[in-house]
Amino acid sequence: MKTVMLVDDERPARELLKLSIDWEKAGFRILWEARNGRQALEQYQQQKPDLIITDVQMPVMDGLELLKEIKRICPSQNIVILSCHENFSYARQALKYGVMDYLIKDALTEETLYSLLETVNGEESESPSADDPPPNSLSILSNALSQEEGGIQKAENALPSHLQKGMDYFCCACSLEGFSGLSSEWDYIIGELLQALGETGGGDAALFKQHTLFLLCLMKHQSSKMDAFNTRFLSLRLIRQKLELLTGCSVSMGVSSQSSLPSQLPELLREAHQALESKIYQGIGKTIYYNPQYNKNQSFQIDTLNSHFQNIRTAVENLDETALQKGLSQIYSKGLSGIMHYNYLSYVNAILIDILLESCKKRSIPYEAVFGSESLKFDVFDKMNTVDLIYQWFQDCFFKLFQASGVDNASYSPRVRKIIDYIHKNYQQDLSLETIADTFWIHKVYLAKIFKQETGKSVNEYIRCVRIERAKELLLKDHIKINEIVAATGFNNPQSFYTLFKKYVGMKPGEYREQMLKNT
């Protein structure tokens, strides 16, 4: 006879649990009871039961703390959390510490308890493999999403047995915003979703690359498009409510068209995923239905965007500042998406932050060296009212990353050095802050800022200084006329040249020539 300990601060709750089933008939005897976690822990150190059933919220020591302490003593101890809260924040912590099950008091039935005790007995059946699909899984999506050869074919072959006459199906791709669960947490979520799908016609669920949840939803064929839409809407609402309840996260959903043909499964999965990707433009927390033309255009934009991200990663890897500036400029170009949506910006900013963090980690660079003394805050972009300010902020961060990576070994950064060299080679051309910014794929405001910081002069002032110095050299050759010097040094007109020369040198060009030639 196996033994049980009940832990609950409410005596009526313990009594109700004792009377719920015939424990001895199931091969169990309740020998110990405790009012809180501390009392239970003291009893446990004296005598170890085969099963502990504990409430979560209790005085002195709660159920989660008890679970944590007991698992330190005996990692294999069977512990079940019994709570009145269907909140995954509790379940998540419990799963982290290795709880056997997490049950809701209001939903507890005799069948559930007997099934639990049968699992504890466990002599008649082996424990399931970690690679086995969750209970009730059809193994259709796990095959379809696998990278194994023939996976899609296996899925298509398995689907007809579940698509009875008069049945259709559609696919849904879900993103749980901000959720990064353990594999055991995802298993729990998928198990709950499979039960929910069973209430609406059946289906399957599987996780893809640890962040996108795919669902296959079966439904009766509807001759009316409106009826079909309503049926899908009700199924999706149930799924959304379940996911939000389990995780407390905002849920974004991409929904495919529907079909009755198993061969359409790969296409419907693609549609669902493509619709989900549109959250970049349409916003998170929404249900987005696949639209062939609309999603086709957005898919092209997303592919273009991903290509730019890859170029930036390569530029950072190679410490190539010119390529980096070009990539950043392309990403923040309004021509990419037509309108610079908030959702687009949020997505882009998040990816670039990830690239910076990954690079810091890879090169063992402290985050403070890139993000400043206050490090990175979640509201860092809230005070930036324009795209230009965000763009400049990222340029600043990547510049600091390059400096911390050992690129800046000279008096000027490589970027400013290249600009200085460019000015010296092209001063006779129509140069300005704007033309240089365009040439080097740098925003003019950011260029003005870093150039002034490193040289002590504005870009236009530096250009004027270079031109004046070259003019002084040419004035030493008395056969060259003043008008020719004006044209050779890039000044717009003689009047501008005379005015600036007097300002910087302290005398007129003719006076300078006369004085210098007299001294030679």
VOGU-3710 file (C-alpha; in Angstrom, 3 decimals, decimal comma):
1> mktvmlvdde> 0,000/0,000/0,000  1,497/3,340/-1,080  1,338/6,380/1,207  0,099/9,944/0,665  0,648/13,313/2,374  -1,975/16,070/1,977  -0,860/19,692/2,460  -3,499/22,446/2,621  -4,148/25,244/5,096  -7,928/24,661/4,815
11> rparellkls> -9,110/21,576/6,688  -12,401/21,293/4,696  -10,342/21,092/1,517  -8,286/18,217/2,937  -11,430/16,396/4,108  -13,097/16,829/0,731  -10,068/15,377/-1,018  -10,023/12,368/1,334  -13,687/11,647/0,544  -13,371/12,179/-3,224
21> idwekagfri> -12,333/8,584/-4,034  -11,723/5,212/-2,428  -7,997/5,640/-1,803  -7,379/2,149/-0,428  -9,118/0,553/-3,383  -6,596/2,365/-5,572  -3,756/1,053/-3,404  -3,068/4,233/-1,406  -3,450/5,344/2,189  -3,419/8,954/3,452
31> lwearngrqa> -1,148/8,836/6,501  -0,041/12,456/6,929  -1,650/15,885/6,748  -0,085/19,337/7,122  -1,438/22,901/7,360  1,486/24,581/5,594  4,724/23,895/3,799  6,958/24,136/6,853  4,931/21,580/8,806  4,925/19,286/5,778
41> leqyqqqkpd> 8,695/19,640/5,380  9,277/18,733/9,038  7,108/15,614/8,658  8,817/14,731/5,378  12,225/14,698/7,038  10,880/12,043/9,432  8,933/9,892/6,979  8,813/10,066/3,176  5,450/9,314/1,479  5,096/7,956/-2,042
51> liitdvqmpv> 2,976/10,936/-3,092  2,550/14,522/-1,863  -0,505/16,563/-2,884  -0,143/20,215/-1,899  -1,974/23,502/-2,255  -0,063/26,524/-3,612  -1,048/29,472/-1,453  -0,505/28,778/2,256  0,883/30,760/5,211  4,407/30,296/6,616
61> mdglellkei> 5,647/28,350/3,560  3,704/28,044/0,294  3,455/24,997/-1,943  6,059/26,143/-4,460  8,669/26,706/-1,752  7,816/23,293/-0,282  8,219/21,730/-3,725  11,609/23,396/-4,141  12,879/22,221/-0,735  11,673/18,634/-1,130
71> kricpsqniv> 13,175/18,326/-4,604  16,522/19,299/-3,088  16,213/16,431/-0,645  14,745/13,880/-3,048  14,600/14,828/-6,755  12,492/11,743/-7,600  9,728/12,508/-5,082  6,233/12,494/-6,657  4,558/15,858/-5,935  1,265/17,174/-7,313
81> ilschenfsy> 0,196/20,808/-7,067  -3,528/21,245/-6,401  -4,656/24,850/-6,749  -7,766/26,943/-7,269  -5,778/29,199/-9,622  -5,615/28,307/-13,323  -2,683/30,642/-13,736  0,364/29,443/-15,619  2,724/31,617/-13,593  2,264/29,079/-10,769
91> arqalkygvm> 2,413/26,100/-13,109  5,533/27,463/-14,774  7,447/27,621/-11,503  6,133/24,214/-10,499  7,269/22,669/-13,778  10,666/24,291/-13,308  11,122/22,431/-10,028  9,889/19,137/-11,478  6,272/18,830/-10,301  4,510/15,653/-11,397
101> dylikdalte> 1,229/17,406/-12,255  -0,628/20,674/-11,750  -4,361/20,223/-11,091  -7,171/22,754/-10,664  -9,458/22,129/-7,670  -12,656/23,194/-9,417  -11,925/20,912/-12,373  -10,860/17,899/-10,288  -12,813/14,689/-10,955  -12,679/11,119/-9,672
111> etlyslletv> -11,352/10,025/-13,043  -8,491/12,539/-12,821  -7,501/11,366/-9,344  -7,640/7,657/-10,221  -5,588/8,338/-13,352  -3,032/10,196/-11,246  -2,708/7,333/-8,749  -2,389/4,818/-11,559  0,514/6,867/-12,919  2,202/6,849/-9,510
121> ngeesespsa> 1,813/3,071/-9,262  3,505/2,836/-12,626  4,462/-0,843/-12,390  2,359/-1,927/-15,353  3,627/0,572/-17,892  6,952/2,191/-18,585  7,416/5,923/-18,375  6,934/7,617/-21,725  10,019/8,639/-23,652  10,945/12,305/-23,729
131> ddpppnslsi> 10,731/12,087/-27,511  7,172/10,762/-27,522  4,495/13,194/-28,700  2,137/14,658/-26,088  -0,986/12,644/-25,218  -3,786/13,041/-27,802  -1,281/14,289/-30,389  -2,000/13,128/-33,953  1,730/13,449/-34,828  0,714/15,165/-38,050
141> lsnalsqeeg> 2,308/18,556/-37,459  5,400/17,138/-35,764  6,067/15,219/-38,994  5,129/18,110/-41,279  7,406/20,560/-39,456  10,327/18,177/-39,001  13,466/18,506/-41,099  13,511/14,762/-41,690  13,210/13,414/-45,201  9,681/12,231/-45,899
151> giqkaenalp> 8,188/14,129/-42,964  5,656/15,977/-45,120  4,626/12,754/-46,838  4,050/11,054/-43,478  1,865/13,953/-42,395  -0,175/13,905/-45,600  -0,644/10,148/-45,289  -1,802/10,430/-41,663  -4,273/13,276/-42,223  -6,981/11,416/-44,232
161> shlqkgmdyf> -7,797/9,078/-41,325  -8,816/12,142/-39,291  -10,522/14,003/-42,140  -13,835/12,221/-42,123  -16,363/12,856/-44,859  -17,630/16,415/-44,698  -14,607/17,702/-42,758  -12,296/20,608/-43,578  -9,203/21,869/-41,821  -7,143/25,029/-41,516
171> ccacslegfs> -3,796/25,894/-39,941  -2,896/28,530/-37,406  0,544/29,856/-36,406  0,782/31,451/-32,957  3,434/33,654/-31,381  3,386/34,155/-27,604  4,902/37,606/-27,261  7,606/37,673/-24,591  7,204/34,011/-23,634  10,309/31,805/-23,521
181> glssewdyii> 9,176/28,578/-21,944  11,048/25,417/-21,108  10,259/22,279/-23,110  8,191/20,958/-20,200  6,150/24,172/-20,200  5,497/23,900/-23,919  4,425/20,270/-23,452  1,936/21,410/-20,824  0,571/24,126/-23,127  0,276/21,776/-26,105
191> gellqalget> -1,508/19,188/-23,969  -4,052/21,808/-22,868  -4,548/22,981/-26,456  -5,135/19,450/-27,692  -7,912/19,097/-25,136  -9,392/22,416/-26,272  -9,228/21,370/-29,933  -11,042/18,176/-29,009  -14,005/20,323/-27,981  -14,209/22,037/-31,380
201> gggdaalfkq> -13,716/19,132/-33,798  -10,208/17,882/-33,112  -6,796/18,760/-34,412  -3,098/18,770/-33,673  -0,465/21,103/-32,239  3,327/21,272/-32,435  6,114/23,703/-31,607  8,415/24,912/-34,379  11,946/26,171/-33,569  11,059/26,814/-29,923
211> htlfllclmk> 9,031/29,957/-30,605  6,174/29,424/-33,088  3,239/27,211/-32,159  1,425/25,609/-35,095  -2,119/24,272/-34,878  -4,090/22,096/-37,252  -7,805/22,626/-36,620  -10,465/20,247/-37,923  -13,975/21,555/-38,599  -17,179/20,475/-40,286
221> hqsskmdafn> -17,535/21,625/-43,877  -19,865/24,609/-44,178  -21,579/25,430/-47,461  -21,918/29,074/-46,410  -18,718/31,122/-46,303  -20,135/33,142/-43,419  -20,863/29,972/-41,421  -17,361/28,685/-42,153  -15,834/31,968/-40,996  -17,898/31,939/-37,799
231> trflslrlir> -16,829/28,352/-37,050  -13,178/29,286/-37,483  -13,666/32,425/-35,423  -15,086/30,469/-32,468  -12,233/27,935/-32,604  -9,624/30,680/-32,743  -11,234/32,588/-29,891  -11,094/29,458/-27,720  -7,423/28,910/-28,614  -6,537/32,543/-27,883
241> qklelltgcs> -8,323/32,503/-24,518  -6,575/29,265/-23,558  -3,114/30,539/-24,490  -3,573/33,886/-22,755  -4,834/32,140/-19,621  -1,943/29,663/-19,571  0,865/32,124/-20,255  -0,380/35,601/-19,417  1,153/36,753/-22,726  -0,241/38,620/-25,695
251> vsmgvssqss> -0,967/36,138/-28,502  -0,478/36,895/-32,207  -2,157/34,493/-34,631  -1,783/33,890/-38,366  -4,613/31,915/-39,977  -4,561/30,044/-43,290  -7,377/29,395/-45,716  -9,205/26,083/-45,305  -9,204/22,891/-47,353  -10,357/19,293/-47,352
261> lpsqlpellr> -7,322/18,019/-49,288  -4,413/16,465/-47,326  -2,018/17,521/-50,098  -2,728/21,167/-49,228  -1,190/20,842/-45,743  2,262/22,297/-46,636  0,604/25,225/-48,414  -1,732/25,953/-45,493  1,181/25,869/-43,048  3,022/28,343/-45,255
271> eahqaleski> -0,032/30,613/-45,411  -0,428/30,594/-41,626  3,246/31,408/-41,086  3,191/34,154/-43,704  0,088/35,699/-42,136  1,762/35,620/-38,707  4,831/37,416/-40,066  2,534/40,290/-41,070  2,340/41,259/-37,395  5,416/43,380/-38,150
281> yqgigktiyy> 3,076/45,776/-39,952  -0,338/45,017/-38,459  0,653/44,790/-34,804  1,036/42,119/-32,137  -1,859/40,530/-30,296  -4,019/40,307/-33,420  -5,587/37,498/-35,449  -4,379/37,949/-39,029  -6,109/36,020/-41,813  -4,137/35,069/-44,894
291> npqynknqsf> -4,815/37,303/-47,895  -3,006/36,123/-51,060  -2,240/39,525/-52,602  -1,684/41,477/-49,390  0,507/38,823/-47,799  2,457/38,330/-51,024  3,512/41,999/-51,006  4,361/41,938/-47,314  6,255/38,658/-47,695  8,496/40,335/-50,276
301> qidtlnshfq> 9,123/43,216/-47,871  9,900/40,828/-45,005  12,336/38,864/-47,185  14,026/42,145/-48,136  14,186/43,166/-44,496  15,714/39,830/-43,466  18,315/40,252/-46,207  19,292/43,636/-44,745  19,573/42,105/-41,270  21,912/39,449/-42,636
311> nirtavenld> 24,043/42,138/-44,297  24,302/43,965/-40,968  25,303/40,763/-39,146  28,013/40,162/-41,758  29,217/43,770/-41,492  29,454/43,496/-37,704  31,257/40,171/-37,970  33,806/41,702/-40,365  33,900/45,076/-38,547  33,042/46,741/-41,863
321> etalqkglsq> 31,706/50,205/-40,988  30,750/51,227/-44,528  28,680/48,068/-45,052  27,099/48,526/-41,627  26,064/52,118/-42,372  24,618/51,047/-45,700  22,598/48,281/-44,036  21,243/50,563/-41,302  20,305/53,200/-43,853  18,382/50,637/-45,918
331> iyskglsgim> 16,493/49,335/-42,889  15,376/52,770/-41,736  14,534/53,910/-45,256  10,847/54,830/-45,539  10,811/53,391/-49,035  11,042/49,864/-47,629  7,530/49,691/-46,184  5,849/52,785/-47,573  4,928/53,953/-44,065  7,171/53,588/-41,042
341> hynylsyvna> 4,676/51,719/-38,836  5,215/51,545/-35,088  5,103/47,729/-35,273  7,737/47,736/-37,989  9,978/49,963/-35,902  9,488/47,821/-32,792  10,433/44,693/-34,737  13,491/46,296/-36,359  14,687/47,779/-33,074  14,363/44,423/-31,305
351> ilidillesc> 16,410/42,603/-33,988  19,170/45,225/-33,935  19,324/45,095/-30,133  19,729/41,305/-30,406  22,596/41,743/-32,890  24,335/44,157/-30,511  23,839/41,887/-27,494  25,049/38,806/-29,391  28,147/40,682/-30,583  28,934/41,930/-27,062
361> kkrsipyeav> 28,621/38,405/-25,700  30,706/36,886/-28,494  33,523/39,436/-28,069  33,276/39,573/-24,241  32,487/43,298/-24,380  30,624/44,721/-21,347  27,157/45,949/-22,269  27,969/49,282/-20,601  30,673/49,916/-23,218  28,017/49,922/-25,939
371> fgseslkfdv> 24,816/51,060/-24,232  26,288/53,493/-21,700  26,660/53,548/-17,935  22,943/52,945/-17,340  23,064/49,902/-19,599  20,048/48,999/-21,734  16,554/49,910/-20,563  13,280/48,615/-21,976  11,966/52,169/-22,462  15,094/53,386/-24,239
381> fdkmntvdli> 13,113/54,352/-27,377  10,161/55,976/-25,605  11,871/59,373/-25,467  12,896/59,246/-29,131  10,188/61,078/-31,052  11,514/60,485/-34,560  12,930/57,662/-36,637  16,068/59,755/-37,158  16,795/59,766/-33,420  16,426/55,978/-33,227
391> yqwfqdcffk> 18,630/55,622/-36,298  21,297/57,848/-34,735  21,112/55,917/-31,452  21,859/52,631/-33,213  24,674/54,200/-35,223  26,162/55,390/-31,947  25,876/51,945/-30,348  27,439/50,126/-33,304  30,249/52,706/-33,422  30,974/52,042/-29,731
401> lfqasgvdna> 30,858/48,303/-30,420  33,455/48,699/-33,167  35,626/50,858/-30,906  35,430/48,272/-28,113  36,370/45,603/-30,664  39,711/47,313/-31,239  38,956/49,017/-34,548  39,732/52,518/-33,265  43,500/52,495/-32,821  44,210/55,839/-34,536
411> sysprvrkii> 43,495/59,433/-33,522  40,295/59,233/-35,559  37,880/56,383/-35,965  38,171/54,533/-39,314  34,888/56,057/-40,431  35,963/59,657/-39,751  39,421/58,934/-41,200  37,780/57,755/-44,452  35,661/60,903/-44,579  38,703/63,117/-43,983
421> dyihknyqqd> 40,595/61,331/-46,776  37,571/61,747/-49,046  37,430/65,502/-48,368  41,148/65,922/-49,130  40,739/64,074/-52,432  37,509/65,773/-53,521  37,601/69,283/-52,020  37,391/70,824/-55,502  33,981/69,170/-56,035  30,587/70,375/-54,761
431> lsletiadtf> 31,070/68,964/-51,253  28,736/69,423/-48,291  27,533/67,603/-45,193  24,611/66,186/-47,200  26,648/64,895/-50,154  29,213/63,213/-47,883  26,466/61,629/-45,749  24,890/60,174/-48,903  28,246/58,885/-50,151  29,026/57,045/-46,899
441> wihkvylaki> 25,458/55,912/-46,121  25,431/57,891/-42,871  22,611/60,074/-41,638  23,666/63,720/-41,850  22,737/64,500/-38,228  24,771/61,577/-36,941  27,681/62,413/-39,267  27,723/66,004/-38,015  27,754/64,761/-34,421  30,616/62,256/-34,651
451> fkqetgksvn> 32,736/64,434/-36,965  32,510/67,375/-34,574  33,291/65,111/-31,596  36,471/63,728/-33,179  37,853/66,698/-35,123  36,509/69,662/-33,183  35,135/71,134/-36,425  31,891/70,799/-38,326  32,058/68,985/-41,678  31,463/72,171/-43,681
461> eyircvrier> 34,030/74,077/-41,630  36,587/71,309/-42,221  35,906/71,456/-45,969  36,463/75,231/-45,937  39,740/74,808/-44,034  41,040/72,251/-46,542  40,113/74,549/-49,432  41,765/77,568/-47,808  44,990/75,599/-47,173  45,052/74,471/-50,794
471> akelllkdhi> 44,393/78,030/-51,953  47,341/79,248/-49,856  49,576/76,736/-51,653  48,376/77,881/-55,091  48,794/81,567/-54,206  52,537/80,926/-53,898  52,562/80,369/-57,660  52,265/83,868/-59,085  51,367/82,688/-62,586  48,018/81,253/-61,412
481> kineivaatg> 45,194/83,788/-61,464  42,875/84,258/-58,477  39,820/83,182/-60,506  41,613/79,951/-61,458  42,399/79,301/-57,773  38,725/79,843/-56,899  37,687/77,195/-59,455  40,469/74,793/-58,453  39,599/74,844/-54,758  35,838/74,309/-55,018
491> fnnpqsfytl> 34,569/77,757/-54,007  31,283/78,789/-55,623  32,369/82,316/-56,567  35,224/84,814/-56,046  33,246/86,842/-53,515  32,767/83,798/-51,254  36,463/82,945/-51,613  37,619/86,484/-50,703  35,319/86,655/-47,673  36,316/83,270/-46,230
501> fkkyvgmkpg> 40,020/83,727/-46,976  40,041/87,047/-45,088  38,159/85,398/-42,186  40,544/82,424/-41,813  43,895/83,984/-42,812  43,416/87,570/-41,637  44,236/89,200/-44,978  42,982/89,246/-48,568  44,305/86,634/-51,061  46,293/89,265/-52,989
511> eyreqmlknt> 47,859/90,579/-49,786  48,785/87,043/-48,722  50,439/86,335/-52,094  52,376/89,575/-52,024  53,628/89,019/-48,475  54,611/85,384/-48,990  56,421/86,055/-52,289  58,266/88,966/-50,693  59,548/86,668/-47,941  60,826/84,000/-50,348
//
